[in-house]
Amino acid sequence: MTDKDNNEEFPAGGVILDGGNADGYETGGWRKLKPVLDKEKCTNCLICWVMCPDSAIIVEDGKVVGFDMEHCKGCGICDVECPPKINAIKMVSEEEAD
């Protein structure tokens, strides 16, 4: 793709060149809200892990152990999808969490 005015080459926008390349981009800086896990309430149903669009839920040995804050954008899907009776994930402001 070239700029018609100065013949300069530009890469095509909106093109995903490699599959699975999101891991290389730290997008956590966009976040205004941060997920906080109450491990006492969590039943490790892993619904949050399945539903997270950023693969930011960290699971070890079949248990939720935390969040990858370099990739979490704070969308709150994990909080919404956590079963209401369990309510193990709560979204809080960045300032409130620290």
TORTI-545697 format. One record per residue (C-alpha): chain; residue number from 1; x, y, z. Coordinates in Angstrom, 2 decimals, decimal comma, padded with zeros to 5 digits, always signed. Layout:
<zagus>
 mol seq      c1      c2      c3
   A NUM       X       Y       Z
...
</zagus>
This chain:
<zagus>
 mol seq      c1      c2      c3
   A   1 +000,00 +000,00 +000,00
   A   2 +001,45 +003,40 -000,89
   A   3 +000,66 +006,99 +000,01
   A   4 -000,40 +008,60 -003,30
   A   5 +001,18 +011,96 -002,41
   A   6 +004,72 +010,84 -001,60
   A   7 +004,99 +007,19 -002,74
   A   8 +005,88 +006,08 +000,80
   A   9 +005,17 +002,43 +001,65
   A  10 +002,80 +001,67 +004,56
   A  11 +001,76 -001,70 +005,93
   A  12 -001,90 -002,61 +005,41
   A  13 -003,95 -001,75 +008,50
   A  14 -006,27 -004,13 +010,31
   A  15 -004,37 -007,21 +009,16
   A  16 -003,47 -009,98 +011,58
   A  17 -000,21 -011,34 +010,24
   A  18 +000,27 -014,18 +012,75
   A  19 -002,17 -016,30 +014,67
   A  20 -001,96 -015,93 +018,46
   A  21 +000,05 -012,72 +018,37
   A  22 -001,88 -010,95 +021,16
   A  23 +000,53 -012,37 +023,74
   A  24 +003,20 -010,00 +022,47
   A  25 +001,18 -006,88 +023,33
   A  26 +000,83 -005,65 +026,89
   A  27 -002,61 -004,05 +026,99
   A  28 -003,14 -003,86 +030,76
   A  29 -002,31 -000,16 +030,74
   A  30 -005,76 +000,56 +029,28
   A  31 -007,44 -000,74 +032,40
   A  32 -009,47 +001,48 +034,75
   A  33 -010,94 -001,39 +036,76
   A  34 -009,06 -004,35 +038,15
   A  35 -010,39 -007,82 +039,02
   A  36 -009,88 -009,04 +042,57
   A  37 -010,36 -012,71 +043,40
   A  38 -011,79 -013,92 +046,70
   A  39 -010,12 -017,35 +046,87
   A  40 -012,34 -018,36 +049,80
   A  41 -015,46 -018,02 +047,62
   A  42 -014,00 -019,37 +044,35
   A  43 -015,16 -022,90 +043,45
   A  44 -012,74 -023,13 +040,49
   A  45 -015,56 -023,66 +038,00
   A  46 -013,27 -021,92 +035,45
   A  47 -016,13 -020,07 +033,75
   A  48 -014,09 -016,86 +034,09
   A  49 -011,13 -018,53 +032,40
   A  50 -013,26 -019,74 +029,49
   A  51 -014,98 -016,38 +029,00
   A  52 -011,98 -014,03 +029,38
   A  53 -011,31 -012,50 +025,94
   A  54 -007,69 -011,74 +026,85
   A  55 -006,68 -015,09 +028,40
   A  56 -005,79 -013,11 +031,51
   A  57 -007,05 -015,65 +034,06
   A  58 -004,14 -017,64 +035,47
   A  59 -004,99 -021,28 +036,21
   A  60 -002,63 -023,77 +037,81
   A  61 -003,55 -027,37 +038,59
   A  62 -007,18 -026,67 +037,70
   A  63 -007,49 -023,73 +040,11
   A  64 -007,75 -020,00 +039,49
   A  65 -004,68 -018,45 +041,09
   A  66 -004,84 -014,89 +039,80
   A  67 -004,84 -012,56 +036,83
   A  68 -002,27 -011,63 +034,19
   A  69 -002,43 -007,88 +034,71
   A  70 -000,17 -007,17 +031,72
   A  71 -002,99 -008,41 +029,45
   A  72 -006,16 -007,76 +031,49
   A  73 -008,03 -004,77 +030,07
   A  74 -010,49 -004,58 +032,97
   A  75 -013,56 -005,41 +030,87
   A  76 -015,24 -007,17 +033,82
   A  77 -016,46 -010,20 +031,88
   A  78 -014,90 -012,45 +034,52
   A  79 -016,95 -010,68 +037,22
   A  80 -020,18 -010,85 +035,19
   A  81 -019,71 -014,53 +034,31
   A  82 -018,77 -015,67 +037,82
   A  83 -021,93 -017,41 +039,10
   A  84 -023,99 -014,91 +041,15
   A  85 -024,24 -017,19 +044,18
   A  86 -020,45 -017,45 +044,27
   A  87 -019,49 -013,87 +043,35
   A  88 -015,77 -014,59 +043,81
   A  89 -014,54 -011,86 +041,44
   A  90 -015,11 -008,18 +042,07
   A  91 -014,04 -005,31 +039,83
   A  92 -012,47 -002,40 +041,72
   A  93 -010,77 +000,80 +040,61
   A  94 -007,00 +000,62 +040,21
   A  95 -006,56 +003,04 +043,13
   A  96 -008,89 +001,03 +045,37
   A  97 -006,99 -002,19 +044,65
   A  98 -003,60 -000,83 +045,69
</zagus>
